[in-house]
Amino acid sequence: MIRYVRSWEVKVGGAYGRVFGYLKAVTEYFNNRFPETEFELFSSRTEPHEVYLMADFEDLAAWDKW
């Protein structure tokens, strides 16, 4: 299994809601565009300004296909 992870750190406190909304739209786009792969969006509990986009792939061939 391969886990694809991208993370962002939002330094401006007021921009967190806008950035999270934008990344939520990106996640929905990926899930609609690539229905065979489910992308998930997370925010950190310990670091409130960190956001993660993750997806799991079965193997390198599935990741390459994506």
RAWOSUL-V130238 format. One record per residue. BURIAL is I if it has 16 or more other ideal C-beta (glycine too) atoms within 10 Angstrom, else O. Layout:
# RAWOSUL-V130238
burial
BURIAL
BURIAL
This chain:
# RAWOSUL-V130238
burial
O
O
O
O
O
O
O
O
O
I
O
O
O
O
O
O
O
O
O
I
O
O
I
O
O
O
I
O
O
I
O
O
O
O
O
O
I
O
I
O
I
O
O
O
O
O
O
O
I
O
I
O
I
O
I
O
I
O
O
O
O
O
O
O
O
O
